[in-house]
Amino acid sequence: MELSSLQEQIIKTEKSKVIVLAAAAAGKTRVLTERVKYLLDQGADPDRIVVFTFTNAAAEEMRKRIGDIFFPRVK
């Protein structure tokens, strides 16, 4: 799935805080995980990154996507 220009803007923004509001199946989980990956690639301290989501399923999916790539024990 290709990212839209708005999704790319969200992922690469220089703002320290971002809220992603969108309808179901709009790609929120993907955008959030891609943002975390981007921040880590840019050298951000993982202990200073906080991500909230509304469902346990989305949280687990993000944990798997980010943890498999960057570190074995994402909180």
Predicted model as a PDB file, atoms N, CA, C, CB and O in Angstrom, pLDDT in the B-factor column:
MODEL        1                                                                  
ATOM      1  N   MET A   1       0.845  -1.180   0.000  1.00 71.00           N  
ATOM      2  CA  MET A   1       0.000   0.000   0.000  1.00 71.00           C  
ATOM      3  C   MET A   1       0.890   1.243   0.000  1.00 71.00           C  
ATOM      4  CB  MET A   1      -0.961  -0.002   1.223  1.00 71.00           C  
ATOM      5  O   MET A   1       1.758   1.399   0.859  1.00 71.00           O  
ATOM      6  N   GLU A   2       0.668   2.092  -0.942  1.00 90.00           N  
ATOM      7  CA  GLU A   2       1.431   3.326  -1.057  1.00 90.00           C  
ATOM      8  C   GLU A   2       0.858   4.381  -0.110  1.00 90.00           C  
ATOM      9  CB  GLU A   2       1.421   3.839  -2.515  1.00 90.00           C  
ATOM     10  O   GLU A   2      -0.351   4.444   0.114  1.00 90.00           O  
ATOM     11  N   LEU A   3       1.747   5.203   0.439  1.00 92.00           N  
ATOM     12  CA  LEU A   3       1.306   6.259   1.348  1.00 92.00           C  
ATOM     13  C   LEU A   3       0.838   7.480   0.567  1.00 92.00           C  
ATOM     14  CB  LEU A   3       2.437   6.648   2.312  1.00 92.00           C  
ATOM     15  O   LEU A   3       1.386   7.795  -0.489  1.00 92.00           O  
ATOM     16  N   SER A   4      -0.170   8.161   1.082  1.00 93.00           N  
ATOM     17  CA  SER A   4      -0.632   9.402   0.467  1.00 93.00           C  
ATOM     18  C   SER A   4       0.322  10.525   0.856  1.00 93.00           C  
ATOM     19  CB  SER A   4      -2.094   9.737   0.899  1.00 93.00           C  
ATOM     20  O   SER A   4       1.153  10.353   1.747  1.00 93.00           O  
ATOM     21  N   SER A   5       0.209  11.655   0.204  1.00 95.00           N  
ATOM     22  CA  SER A   5       1.080  12.784   0.541  1.00 95.00           C  
ATOM     23  C   SER A   5       0.807  13.267   1.971  1.00 95.00           C  
ATOM     24  CB  SER A   5       0.877  13.942  -0.465  1.00 95.00           C  
ATOM     25  O   SER A   5       1.738  13.672   2.667  1.00 95.00           O  
ATOM     26  N   LEU A   6      -0.441  13.232   2.413  1.00 94.00           N  
ATOM     27  CA  LEU A   6      -0.766  13.620   3.779  1.00 94.00           C  
ATOM     28  C   LEU A   6      -0.129  12.656   4.782  1.00 94.00           C  
ATOM     29  CB  LEU A   6      -2.288  13.665   3.975  1.00 94.00           C  
ATOM     30  O   LEU A   6       0.414  13.086   5.800  1.00 94.00           O  
ATOM     31  N   GLN A   7      -0.195  11.368   4.498  1.00 95.00           N  
ATOM     32  CA  GLN A   7       0.430  10.380   5.374  1.00 95.00           C  
ATOM     33  C   GLN A   7       1.942  10.602   5.444  1.00 95.00           C  
ATOM     34  CB  GLN A   7       0.121   8.951   4.882  1.00 95.00           C  
ATOM     35  O   GLN A   7       2.533  10.526   6.521  1.00 95.00           O  
ATOM     36  N   GLU A   8       2.558  10.873   4.311  1.00 96.00           N  
ATOM     37  CA  GLU A   8       4.004  11.165   4.284  1.00 96.00           C  
ATOM     38  C   GLU A   8       4.324  12.393   5.131  1.00 96.00           C  
ATOM     39  CB  GLU A   8       4.488  11.385   2.831  1.00 96.00           C  
ATOM     40  O   GLU A   8       5.324  12.410   5.850  1.00 96.00           O  
ATOM     41  N   GLN A   9       3.476  13.423   5.048  1.00 96.00           N  
ATOM     42  CA  GLN A   9       3.682  14.634   5.843  1.00 96.00           C  
ATOM     43  C   GLN A   9       3.619  14.324   7.334  1.00 96.00           C  
ATOM     44  CB  GLN A   9       2.637  15.697   5.482  1.00 96.00           C  
ATOM     45  O   GLN A   9       4.423  14.835   8.113  1.00 96.00           O  
ATOM     46  N   ILE A  10       2.674  13.496   7.723  1.00 95.00           N  
ATOM     47  CA  ILE A  10       2.528  13.122   9.127  1.00 95.00           C  
ATOM     48  C   ILE A  10       3.774  12.364   9.598  1.00 95.00           C  
ATOM     49  CB  ILE A  10       1.255  12.262   9.333  1.00 95.00           C  
ATOM     50  O   ILE A  10       4.299  12.637  10.677  1.00 95.00           O  
ATOM     51  N   ILE A  11       4.230  11.436   8.805  1.00 96.00           N  
ATOM     52  CA  ILE A  11       5.392  10.621   9.167  1.00 96.00           C  
ATOM     53  C   ILE A  11       6.640  11.475   9.331  1.00 96.00           C  
ATOM     54  CB  ILE A  11       5.636   9.543   8.112  1.00 96.00           C  
ATOM     55  O   ILE A  11       7.422  11.253  10.255  1.00 96.00           O  
ATOM     56  N   LYS A  12       6.837  12.446   8.452  1.00 97.00           N  
ATOM     57  CA  LYS A  12       8.079  13.207   8.421  1.00 97.00           C  
ATOM     58  C   LYS A  12       8.009  14.596   9.053  1.00 97.00           C  
ATOM     59  CB  LYS A  12       8.517  13.345   7.024  1.00 97.00           C  
ATOM     60  O   LYS A  12       8.957  15.372   8.935  1.00 97.00           O  
ATOM     61  N   THR A  13       6.917  14.916   9.713  1.00 96.00           N  
ATOM     62  CA  THR A  13       6.796  16.242  10.317  1.00 96.00           C  
ATOM     63  C   THR A  13       7.875  16.471  11.377  1.00 96.00           C  
ATOM     64  CB  THR A  13       5.406  16.415  10.936  1.00 96.00           C  
ATOM     65  O   THR A  13       8.339  15.532  12.024  1.00 96.00           O  
ATOM     66  N   GLU A  14       8.257  17.717  11.538  1.00 94.00           N  
ATOM     67  CA  GLU A  14       9.241  18.089  12.559  1.00 94.00           C  
ATOM     68  C   GLU A  14       8.567  18.397  13.893  1.00 94.00           C  
ATOM     69  CB  GLU A  14      10.058  19.299  12.095  1.00 94.00           C  
ATOM     70  O   GLU A  14       9.248  18.640  14.889  1.00 94.00           O  
ATOM     71  N   LYS A  15       7.244  18.389  13.920  1.00 94.00           N  
ATOM     72  CA  LYS A  15       6.519  18.657  15.168  1.00 94.00           C  
ATOM     73  C   LYS A  15       6.766  17.515  16.153  1.00 94.00           C  
ATOM     74  CB  LYS A  15       4.990  18.831  14.900  1.00 94.00           C  
ATOM     75  O   LYS A  15       6.883  16.352  15.766  1.00 94.00           O  
ATOM     76  N   SER A  16       6.840  17.873  17.427  1.00 89.00           N  
ATOM     77  CA  SER A  16       7.122  16.853  18.431  1.00 89.00           C  
ATOM     78  C   SER A  16       5.889  16.048  18.828  1.00 89.00           C  
ATOM     79  CB  SER A  16       7.714  17.496  19.651  1.00 89.00           C  
ATOM     80  O   SER A  16       6.010  14.931  19.331  1.00 89.00           O  
ATOM     81  N   LYS A  17       4.713  16.610  18.605  1.00 91.00           N  
ATOM     82  CA  LYS A  17       3.472  15.919  18.955  1.00 91.00           C  
ATOM     83  C   LYS A  17       2.562  15.874  17.733  1.00 91.00           C  
ATOM     84  CB  LYS A  17       2.757  16.621  20.149  1.00 91.00           C  
ATOM     85  O   LYS A  17       2.383  16.876  17.040  1.00 91.00           O  
ATOM     86  N   VAL A  18       1.995  14.709  17.481  1.00 90.00           N  
ATOM     87  CA  VAL A  18       1.121  14.531  16.320  1.00 90.00           C  
ATOM     88  C   VAL A  18      -0.102  13.739  16.754  1.00 90.00           C  
ATOM     89  CB  VAL A  18       1.867  13.809  15.151  1.00 90.00           C  
ATOM     90  O   VAL A  18       0.021  12.737  17.460  1.00 90.00           O  
ATOM     91  N   ILE A  19      -1.268  14.180  16.339  1.00 90.00           N  
ATOM     92  CA  ILE A  19      -2.507  13.441  16.558  1.00 90.00           C  
ATOM     93  C   ILE A  19      -3.005  12.992  15.189  1.00 90.00           C  
ATOM     94  CB  ILE A  19      -3.588  14.314  17.314  1.00 90.00           C  
ATOM     95  O   ILE A  19      -3.141  13.799  14.269  1.00 90.00           O  
ATOM     96  N   VAL A  20      -3.277  11.692  15.069  1.00 89.00           N  
ATOM     97  CA  VAL A  20      -3.765  11.143  13.809  1.00 89.00           C  
ATOM     98  C   VAL A  20      -5.199  10.686  14.031  1.00 89.00           C  
ATOM     99  CB  VAL A  20      -2.861   9.963  13.301  1.00 89.00           C  
ATOM    100  O   VAL A  20      -5.440   9.684  14.704  1.00 89.00           O  
ATOM    101  N   LEU A  21      -6.145  11.417  13.467  1.00 88.00           N  
ATOM    102  CA  LEU A  21      -7.561  11.068  13.550  1.00 88.00           C  
ATOM    103  C   LEU A  21      -8.040  10.693  12.161  1.00 88.00           C  
ATOM    104  CB  LEU A  21      -8.407  12.242  14.137  1.00 88.00           C  
ATOM    105  O   LEU A  21      -7.887  11.462  11.212  1.00 88.00           O  
ATOM    106  N   ALA A  22      -8.617   9.515  12.047  1.00 88.00           N  
ATOM    107  CA  ALA A  22      -9.093   9.070  10.738  1.00 88.00           C  
ATOM    108  C   ALA A  22     -10.112   7.948  10.940  1.00 88.00           C  
ATOM    109  CB  ALA A  22      -7.903   8.590   9.838  1.00 88.00           C  
ATOM    110  O   ALA A  22     -10.219   7.373  12.023  1.00 88.00           O  
ATOM    111  N   ALA A  23     -10.839   7.657   9.898  1.00 88.00           N  
ATOM    112  CA  ALA A  23     -11.851   6.601   9.933  1.00 88.00           C  
ATOM    113  C   ALA A  23     -11.183   5.226  10.025  1.00 88.00           C  
ATOM    114  CB  ALA A  23     -12.758   6.677   8.681  1.00 88.00           C  
ATOM    115  O   ALA A  23      -9.981   5.077   9.807  1.00 88.00           O  
ATOM    116  N   ALA A  24     -11.994   4.245  10.351  1.00 84.00           N  
ATOM    117  CA  ALA A  24     -11.503   2.869  10.403  1.00 84.00           C  
ATOM    118  C   ALA A  24     -10.912   2.470   9.056  1.00 84.00           C  
ATOM    119  CB  ALA A  24     -12.634   1.899  10.801  1.00 84.00           C  
ATOM    120  O   ALA A  24     -11.427   2.845   8.003  1.00 84.00           O  
ATOM    121  N   ALA A  25      -9.840   1.715   9.106  1.00 85.00           N  
ATOM    122  CA  ALA A  25      -9.161   1.188   7.915  1.00 85.00           C  
ATOM    123  C   ALA A  25      -8.555   2.276   7.031  1.00 85.00           C  
ATOM    124  CB  ALA A  25     -10.130   0.371   7.101  1.00 85.00           C  
ATOM    125  O   ALA A  25      -8.353   2.067   5.835  1.00 85.00           O  
ATOM    126  N   ALA A  26      -8.265   3.437   7.621  1.00 88.00           N  
ATOM    127  CA  ALA A  26      -7.680   4.537   6.848  1.00 88.00           C  
ATOM    128  C   ALA A  26      -6.151   4.500   6.856  1.00 88.00           C  
ATOM    129  CB  ALA A  26      -8.162   5.873   7.397  1.00 88.00           C  
ATOM    130  O   ALA A  26      -5.508   5.278   6.152  1.00 88.00           O  
ATOM    131  N   GLY A  27      -5.569   3.599   7.649  1.00 89.00           N  
ATOM    132  CA  GLY A  27      -4.124   3.479   7.681  1.00 89.00           C  
ATOM    133  C   GLY A  27      -3.458   4.135   8.877  1.00 89.00           C  
ATOM    134  O   GLY A  27      -2.262   4.423   8.834  1.00 89.00           O  
ATOM    135  N   LYS A  28      -4.218   4.380   9.954  1.00 89.00           N  
ATOM    136  CA  LYS A  28      -3.644   5.028  11.143  1.00 89.00           C  
ATOM    137  C   LYS A  28      -2.507   4.219  11.748  1.00 89.00           C  
ATOM    138  CB  LYS A  28      -4.722   5.246  12.191  1.00 89.00           C  
ATOM    139  O   LYS A  28      -1.454   4.773  12.064  1.00 89.00           O  
ATOM    140  N   THR A  29      -2.703   2.933  11.909  1.00 89.00           N  
ATOM    141  CA  THR A  29      -1.676   2.086  12.506  1.00 89.00           C  
ATOM    142  C   THR A  29      -0.414   2.106  11.660  1.00 89.00           C  
ATOM    143  CB  THR A  29      -2.186   0.649  12.668  1.00 89.00           C  
ATOM    144  O   THR A  29       0.691   2.186  12.194  1.00 89.00           O  
ATOM    145  N   ARG A  30      -0.568   2.035  10.372  1.00 91.00           N  
ATOM    146  CA  ARG A  30       0.602   2.072   9.491  1.00 91.00           C  
ATOM    147  C   ARG A  30       1.326   3.410   9.592  1.00 91.00           C  
ATOM    148  CB  ARG A  30       0.186   1.809   8.040  1.00 91.00           C  
ATOM    149  O   ARG A  30       2.554   3.450   9.668  1.00 91.00           O  
ATOM    150  N   VAL A  31       0.575   4.496   9.592  1.00 93.00           N  
ATOM    151  CA  VAL A  31       1.193   5.828   9.685  1.00 93.00           C  
ATOM    152  C   VAL A  31       1.939   5.961  11.013  1.00 93.00           C  
ATOM    153  CB  VAL A  31       0.117   6.949   9.552  1.00 93.00           C  
ATOM    154  O   VAL A  31       3.066   6.455  11.039  1.00 93.00           O  
ATOM    155  N   LEU A  32       1.330   5.531  12.100  1.00 92.00           N  
ATOM    156  CA  LEU A  32       1.991   5.636  13.400  1.00 92.00           C  
ATOM    157  C   LEU A  32       3.255   4.780  13.470  1.00 92.00           C  
ATOM    158  CB  LEU A  32       1.029   5.228  14.508  1.00 92.00           C  
ATOM    159  O   LEU A  32       4.279   5.227  13.988  1.00 92.00           O  
ATOM    160  N   THR A  33       3.189   3.563  12.958  1.00 91.00           N  
ATOM    161  CA  THR A  33       4.384   2.721  12.987  1.00 91.00           C  
ATOM    162  C   THR A  33       5.469   3.278  12.070  1.00 91.00           C  
ATOM    163  CB  THR A  33       4.036   1.283  12.579  1.00 91.00           C  
ATOM    164  O   THR A  33       6.650   3.242  12.417  1.00 91.00           O  
ATOM    165  N   GLU A  34       5.085   3.785  10.920  1.00 93.00           N  
ATOM    166  CA  GLU A  34       6.065   4.384  10.014  1.00 93.00           C  
ATOM    167  C   GLU A  34       6.685   5.632  10.631  1.00 93.00           C  
ATOM    168  CB  GLU A  34       5.412   4.730   8.669  1.00 93.00           C  
ATOM    169  O   GLU A  34       7.868   5.904  10.428  1.00 93.00           O  
ATOM    170  N   ARG A  35       5.891   6.389  11.383  1.00 94.00           N  
ATOM    171  CA  ARG A  35       6.429   7.574  12.066  1.00 94.00           C  
ATOM    172  C   ARG A  35       7.462   7.173  13.114  1.00 94.00           C  
ATOM    173  CB  ARG A  35       5.292   8.380  12.727  1.00 94.00           C  
ATOM    174  O   ARG A  35       8.527   7.785  13.205  1.00 94.00           O  
ATOM    175  N   VAL A  36       7.154   6.155  13.898  1.00 92.00           N  
ATOM    176  CA  VAL A  36       8.111   5.697  14.903  1.00 92.00           C  
ATOM    177  C   VAL A  36       9.391   5.204  14.223  1.00 92.00           C  
ATOM    178  CB  VAL A  36       7.492   4.573  15.774  1.00 92.00           C  
ATOM    179  O   VAL A  36      10.492   5.533  14.663  1.00 92.00           O  
ATOM    180  N   LYS A  37       9.250   4.428  13.166  1.00 90.00           N  
ATOM    181  CA  LYS A  37      10.430   3.959  12.425  1.00 90.00           C  
ATOM    182  C   LYS A  37      11.247   5.142  11.914  1.00 90.00           C  
ATOM    183  CB  LYS A  37      10.009   3.055  11.242  1.00 90.00           C  
ATOM    184  O   LYS A  37      12.475   5.145  12.012  1.00 90.00           O  
ATOM    185  N   TYR A  38      10.568   6.137  11.375  1.00 94.00           N  
ATOM    186  CA  TYR A  38      11.242   7.333  10.863  1.00 94.00           C  
ATOM    187  C   TYR A  38      12.003   8.048  11.980  1.00 94.00           C  
ATOM    188  CB  TYR A  38      10.221   8.291  10.217  1.00 94.00           C  
ATOM    189  O   TYR A  38      13.162   8.424  11.806  1.00 94.00           O  
ATOM    190  N   LEU A  39      11.352   8.233  13.116  1.00 92.00           N  
ATOM    191  CA  LEU A  39      12.004   8.903  14.241  1.00 92.00           C  
ATOM    192  C   LEU A  39      13.241   8.130  14.708  1.00 92.00           C  
ATOM    193  CB  LEU A  39      11.017   9.068  15.405  1.00 92.00           C  
ATOM    194  O   LEU A  39      14.284   8.721  14.987  1.00 92.00           O  
ATOM    195  N   LEU A  40      13.112   6.821  14.789  1.00 89.00           N  
ATOM    196  CA  LEU A  40      14.252   6.004  15.201  1.00 89.00           C  
ATOM    197  C   LEU A  40      15.378   6.068  14.175  1.00 89.00           C  
ATOM    198  CB  LEU A  40      13.817   4.554  15.412  1.00 89.00           C  
ATOM    199  O   LEU A  40      16.552   6.140  14.540  1.00 89.00           O  
ATOM    200  N   ASP A  41      15.024   6.043  12.902  1.00 90.00           N  
ATOM    201  CA  ASP A  41      16.028   6.182  11.834  1.00 90.00           C  
ATOM    202  C   ASP A  41      16.752   7.523  11.920  1.00 90.00           C  
ATOM    203  CB  ASP A  41      15.366   6.037  10.455  1.00 90.00           C  
ATOM    204  O   ASP A  41      17.922   7.634  11.554  1.00 90.00           O  
ATOM    205  N   GLN A  42      16.042   8.539  12.409  1.00 93.00           N  
ATOM    206  CA  GLN A  42      16.627   9.878  12.538  1.00 93.00           C  
ATOM    207  C   GLN A  42      17.452  10.022  13.823  1.00 93.00           C  
ATOM    208  CB  GLN A  42      15.522  10.937  12.510  1.00 93.00           C  
ATOM    209  O   GLN A  42      18.023  11.082  14.082  1.00 93.00           O  
ATOM    210  N   GLY A  43      17.510   8.960  14.619  1.00 90.00           N  
ATOM    211  CA  GLY A  43      18.324   8.982  15.829  1.00 90.00           C  
ATOM    212  C   GLY A  43      17.585   9.340  17.100  1.00 90.00           C  
ATOM    213  O   GLY A  43      18.217   9.599  18.124  1.00 90.00           O  
ATOM    214  N   ALA A  44      16.267   9.362  17.062  1.00 89.00           N  
ATOM    215  CA  ALA A  44      15.493   9.684  18.270  1.00 89.00           C  
ATOM    216  C   ALA A  44      15.721   8.626  19.344  1.00 89.00           C  
ATOM    217  CB  ALA A  44      13.983   9.793  17.941  1.00 89.00           C  
ATOM    218  O   ALA A  44      15.922   7.449  19.046  1.00 89.00           O  
ATOM    219  N   ASP A  45      15.688   9.066  20.587  1.00 87.00           N  
ATOM    220  CA  ASP A  45      15.827   8.160  21.724  1.00 87.00           C  
ATOM    221  C   ASP A  45      14.513   7.388  21.877  1.00 87.00           C  
ATOM    222  CB  ASP A  45      16.185   8.944  23.043  1.00 87.00           C  
ATOM    223  O   ASP A  45      13.472   8.006  22.098  1.00 87.00           O  
ATOM    224  N   PRO A  46      14.534   6.071  21.768  1.00 83.00           N  
ATOM    225  CA  PRO A  46      13.300   5.284  21.879  1.00 83.00           C  
ATOM    226  C   PRO A  46      12.571   5.477  23.203  1.00 83.00           C  
ATOM    227  CB  PRO A  46      13.612   3.827  21.699  1.00 83.00           C  
ATOM    228  O   PRO A  46      11.351   5.320  23.267  1.00 83.00           O  
ATOM    229  N   ASP A  47      13.306   5.817  24.260  1.00 83.00           N  
ATOM    230  CA  ASP A  47      12.672   6.039  25.561  1.00 83.00           C  
ATOM    231  C   ASP A  47      11.870   7.331  25.609  1.00 83.00           C  
ATOM    232  CB  ASP A  47      13.719   6.056  26.649  1.00 83.00           C  
ATOM    233  O   ASP A  47      11.145   7.572  26.574  1.00 83.00           O  
ATOM    234  N   ARG A  48      11.989   8.159  24.588  1.00 88.00           N  
ATOM    235  CA  ARG A  48      11.263   9.430  24.550  1.00 88.00           C  
ATOM    236  C   ARG A  48      10.108   9.418  23.539  1.00 88.00           C  
ATOM    237  CB  ARG A  48      12.225  10.561  24.213  1.00 88.00           C  
ATOM    238  O   ARG A  48       9.517  10.459  23.252  1.00 88.00           O  
ATOM    239  N   ILE A  49       9.796   8.244  23.009  1.00 88.00           N  
ATOM    240  CA  ILE A  49       8.694   8.110  22.048  1.00 88.00           C  
ATOM    241  C   ILE A  49       7.512   7.444  22.748  1.00 88.00           C  
ATOM    242  CB  ILE A  49       9.134   7.282  20.790  1.00 88.00           C  
ATOM    243  O   ILE A  49       7.649   6.376  23.344  1.00 88.00           O  
ATOM    244  N   VAL A  50       6.345   8.095  22.665  1.00 88.00           N  
ATOM    245  CA  VAL A  50       5.119   7.546  23.240  1.00 88.00           C  
ATOM    246  C   VAL A  50       4.061   7.531  22.142  1.00 88.00           C  
ATOM    247  CB  VAL A  50       4.638   8.380  24.488  1.00 88.00           C  
ATOM    248  O   VAL A  50       3.862   8.522  21.440  1.00 88.00           O  
ATOM    249  N   VAL A  51       3.388   6.395  22.008  1.00 87.00           N  
ATOM    250  CA  VAL A  51       2.329   6.261  21.013  1.00 87.00           C  
ATOM    251  C   VAL A  51       1.100   5.698  21.714  1.00 87.00           C  
ATOM    252  CB  VAL A  51       2.773   5.344  19.818  1.00 87.00           C  
ATOM    253  O   VAL A  51       1.188   4.703  22.434  1.00 87.00           O  
ATOM    254  N   PHE A  52      -0.035   6.333  21.502  1.00 87.00           N  
ATOM    255  CA  PHE A  52      -1.308   5.865  22.048  1.00 87.00           C  
ATOM    256  C   PHE A  52      -2.197   5.415  20.911  1.00 87.00           C  
ATOM    257  CB  PHE A  52      -2.003   6.968  22.883  1.00 87.00           C  
ATOM    258  O   PHE A  52      -2.179   5.997  19.826  1.00 87.00           O  
ATOM    259  N   THR A  53      -2.967   4.386  21.163  1.00 85.00           N  
ATOM    260  CA  THR A  53      -3.978   3.943  20.216  1.00 85.00           C  
ATOM    261  C   THR A  53      -5.202   3.508  21.016  1.00 85.00           C  
ATOM    262  CB  THR A  53      -3.444   2.779  19.304  1.00 85.00           C  
ATOM    263  O   THR A  53      -5.117   3.303  22.227  1.00 85.00           O  
ATOM    264  N   PHE A  54      -6.324   3.369  20.344  1.00 84.00           N  
ATOM    265  CA  PHE A  54      -7.571   3.086  21.051  1.00 84.00           C  
ATOM    266  C   PHE A  54      -7.903   1.615  21.170  1.00 84.00           C  
ATOM    267  CB  PHE A  54      -8.687   3.771  20.373  1.00 84.00           C  
ATOM    268  O   PHE A  54      -8.817   1.254  21.912  1.00 84.00           O  
ATOM    269  N   THR A  55      -7.191   0.755  20.465  1.00 86.00           N  
ATOM    270  CA  THR A  55      -7.519  -0.668  20.560  1.00 86.00           C  
ATOM    271  C   THR A  55      -6.284  -1.479  20.922  1.00 86.00           C  
ATOM    272  CB  THR A  55      -8.117  -1.176  19.240  1.00 86.00           C  
ATOM    273  O   THR A  55      -5.163  -1.130  20.555  1.00 86.00           O  
ATOM    274  N   ASN A  56      -6.507  -2.553  21.639  1.00 89.00           N  
ATOM    275  CA  ASN A  56      -5.414  -3.466  21.974  1.00 89.00           C  
ATOM    276  C   ASN A  56      -4.855  -4.119  20.719  1.00 89.00           C  
ATOM    277  CB  ASN A  56      -5.890  -4.540  22.962  1.00 89.00           C  
ATOM    278  O   ASN A  56      -3.653  -4.373  20.633  1.00 89.00           O  
ATOM    279  N   ALA A  57      -5.718  -4.391  19.748  1.00 89.00           N  
ATOM    280  CA  ALA A  57      -5.258  -5.013  18.504  1.00 89.00           C  
ATOM    281  C   ALA A  57      -4.276  -4.100  17.766  1.00 89.00           C  
ATOM    282  CB  ALA A  57      -6.457  -5.346  17.595  1.00 89.00           C  
ATOM    283  O   ALA A  57      -3.247  -4.565  17.276  1.00 89.00           O  
ATOM    284  N   ALA A  58      -4.586  -2.816  17.687  1.00 86.00           N  
ATOM    285  CA  ALA A  58      -3.686  -1.866  17.019  1.00 86.00           C  
ATOM    286  C   ALA A  58      -2.382  -1.735  17.802  1.00 86.00           C  
ATOM    287  CB  ALA A  58      -4.364  -0.479  16.869  1.00 86.00           C  
ATOM    288  O   ALA A  58      -1.306  -1.663  17.209  1.00 86.00           O  
ATOM    289  N   ALA A  59      -2.473  -1.703  19.124  1.00 86.00           N  
ATOM    290  CA  ALA A  59      -1.268  -1.600  19.949  1.00 86.00           C  
ATOM    291  C   ALA A  59      -0.368  -2.813  19.745  1.00 86.00           C  
ATOM    292  CB  ALA A  59      -1.642  -1.462  21.433  1.00 86.00           C  
ATOM    293  O   ALA A  59       0.846  -2.667  19.610  1.00 86.00           O  
ATOM    294  N   GLU A  60      -0.943  -3.989  19.722  1.00 87.00           N  
ATOM    295  CA  GLU A  60      -0.158  -5.211  19.510  1.00 87.00           C  
ATOM    296  C   GLU A  60       0.461  -5.226  18.106  1.00 87.00           C  
ATOM    297  CB  GLU A  60      -1.043  -6.462  19.714  1.00 87.00           C  
ATOM    298  O   GLU A  60       1.611  -5.628  17.935  1.00 87.00           O  
ATOM    299  N   GLU A  61      -0.291  -4.798  17.133  1.00 86.00           N  
ATOM    300  CA  GLU A  61       0.223  -4.744  15.763  1.00 86.00           C  
ATOM    301  C   GLU A  61       1.409  -3.783  15.661  1.00 86.00           C  
ATOM    302  CB  GLU A  61      -0.891  -4.316  14.790  1.00 86.00           C  
ATOM    303  O   GLU A  61       2.407  -4.097  15.014  1.00 86.00           O  
ATOM    304  N   MET A  62       1.302  -2.619  16.296  1.00 86.00           N  
ATOM    305  CA  MET A  62       2.415  -1.665  16.292  1.00 86.00           C  
ATOM    306  C   MET A  62       3.618  -2.248  17.014  1.00 86.00           C  
ATOM    307  CB  MET A  62       1.998  -0.337  16.945  1.00 86.00           C  
ATOM    308  O   MET A  62       4.751  -2.114  16.552  1.00 86.00           O  
ATOM    309  N   ARG A  63       3.375  -2.889  18.137  1.00 84.00           N  
ATOM    310  CA  ARG A  63       4.458  -3.508  18.903  1.00 84.00           C  
ATOM    311  C   ARG A  63       5.212  -4.523  18.045  1.00 84.00           C  
ATOM    312  CB  ARG A  63       3.903  -4.188  20.170  1.00 84.00           C  
ATOM    313  O   ARG A  63       6.442  -4.563  18.054  1.00 84.00           O  
ATOM    314  N   LYS A  64       4.463  -5.339  17.307  1.00 85.00           N  
ATOM    315  CA  LYS A  64       5.092  -6.346  16.449  1.00 85.00           C  
ATOM    316  C   LYS A  64       5.867  -5.704  15.309  1.00 85.00           C  
ATOM    317  CB  LYS A  64       4.039  -7.294  15.888  1.00 85.00           C  
ATOM    318  O   LYS A  64       7.010  -6.081  15.050  1.00 85.00           O  
ATOM    319  N   ARG A  65       5.263  -4.745  14.628  1.00 84.00           N  
ATOM    320  CA  ARG A  65       5.916  -4.122  13.469  1.00 84.00           C  
ATOM    321  C   ARG A  65       7.184  -3.361  13.855  1.00 84.00           C  
ATOM    322  CB  ARG A  65       4.948  -3.176  12.774  1.00 84.00           C  
ATOM    323  O   ARG A  65       8.195  -3.435  13.156  1.00 84.00           O  
ATOM    324  N   ILE A  66       7.125  -2.646  14.947  1.00 84.00           N  
ATOM    325  CA  ILE A  66       8.285  -1.851  15.370  1.00 84.00           C  
ATOM    326  C   ILE A  66       9.313  -2.736  16.060  1.00 84.00           C  
ATOM    327  CB  ILE A  66       7.851  -0.707  16.312  1.00 84.00           C  
ATOM    328  O   ILE A  66      10.507  -2.632  15.780  1.00 84.00           O  
ATOM    329  N   GLY A  67       8.867  -3.593  16.946  1.00 77.00           N  
ATOM    330  CA  GLY A  67       9.771  -4.425  17.722  1.00 77.00           C  
ATOM    331  C   GLY A  67      10.560  -5.408  16.880  1.00 77.00           C  
ATOM    332  O   GLY A  67      11.740  -5.639  17.141  1.00 77.00           O  
ATOM    333  N   ASP A  68       9.933  -5.983  15.884  1.00 65.00           N  
ATOM    334  CA  ASP A  68      10.623  -6.950  15.028  1.00 65.00           C  
ATOM    335  C   ASP A  68      11.787  -6.298  14.297  1.00 65.00           C  
ATOM    336  CB  ASP A  68       9.648  -7.565  14.018  1.00 65.00           C  
ATOM    337  O   ASP A  68      12.786  -6.957  14.010  1.00 65.00           O  
ATOM    338  N   ILE A  69      11.669  -5.023  13.998  1.00 65.00           N  
ATOM    339  CA  ILE A  69      12.684  -4.342  13.222  1.00 65.00           C  
ATOM    340  C   ILE A  69      13.757  -3.714  14.107  1.00 65.00           C  
ATOM    341  CB  ILE A  69      12.045  -3.285  12.357  1.00 65.00           C  
ATOM    342  O   ILE A  69      14.948  -3.846  13.823  1.00 65.00           O  
ATOM    343  N   PHE A  70      13.348  -3.037  15.170  1.00 65.00           N  
ATOM    344  CA  PHE A  70      14.292  -2.215  15.916  1.00 65.00           C  
ATOM    345  C   PHE A  70      14.811  -2.810  17.215  1.00 65.00           C  
ATOM    346  CB  PHE A  70      13.666  -0.937  16.213  1.00 65.00           C  
ATOM    347  O   PHE A  70      16.001  -2.696  17.509  1.00 65.00           O  
ATOM    348  N   PHE A  71      13.970  -3.424  17.976  1.00 59.00           N  
ATOM    349  CA  PHE A  71      14.433  -3.972  19.236  1.00 59.00           C  
ATOM    350  C   PHE A  71      13.533  -5.109  19.683  1.00 59.00           C  
ATOM    351  CB  PHE A  71      14.490  -2.887  20.305  1.00 59.00           C  
ATOM    352  O   PHE A  71      12.341  -5.131  19.376  1.00 59.00           O  
ATOM    353  N   PRO A  72      14.105  -6.042  20.402  1.00 52.00           N  
ATOM    354  CA  PRO A  72      13.333  -7.220  20.784  1.00 52.00           C  
ATOM    355  C   PRO A  72      12.316  -6.983  21.892  1.00 52.00           C  
ATOM    356  CB  PRO A  72      14.258  -8.291  21.206  1.00 52.00           C  
ATOM    357  O   PRO A  72      11.404  -7.792  22.062  1.00 52.00           O  
ATOM    358  N   ARG A  73      12.447  -5.899  22.651  1.00 51.00           N  
ATOM    359  CA  ARG A  73      11.530  -5.724  23.783  1.00 51.00           C  
ATOM    360  C   ARG A  73      10.900  -4.343  23.803  1.00 51.00           C  
ATOM    361  CB  ARG A  73      12.259  -5.967  25.088  1.00 51.00           C  
ATOM    362  O   ARG A  73      11.190  -3.531  24.682  1.00 51.00           O  
ATOM    363  N   VAL A  74      10.042  -4.082  22.837  1.00 51.00           N  
ATOM    364  CA  VAL A  74       9.270  -2.841  22.836  1.00 51.00           C  
ATOM    365  C   VAL A  74       8.241  -2.954  23.943  1.00 51.00           C  
ATOM    366  CB  VAL A  74       8.587  -2.573  21.442  1.00 51.00           C  
ATOM    367  O   VAL A  74       7.613  -3.999  24.116  1.00 51.00           O  
ATOM    368  N   LYS A  75       8.072  -1.877  24.689  1.00 54.00           N  
ATOM    369  CA  LYS A  75       7.136  -1.898  25.831  1.00 54.00           C  
ATOM    370  C   LYS A  75       5.710  -1.776  25.382  1.00 54.00           C  
ATOM    371  CB  LYS A  75       7.450  -0.782  26.808  1.00 54.00           C  
ATOM    372  O   LYS A  75       4.799  -1.777  26.210  1.00 54.00           O  
TER     373      LYS A  75                                                      
ENDMDL                                                                          
END                                                                             
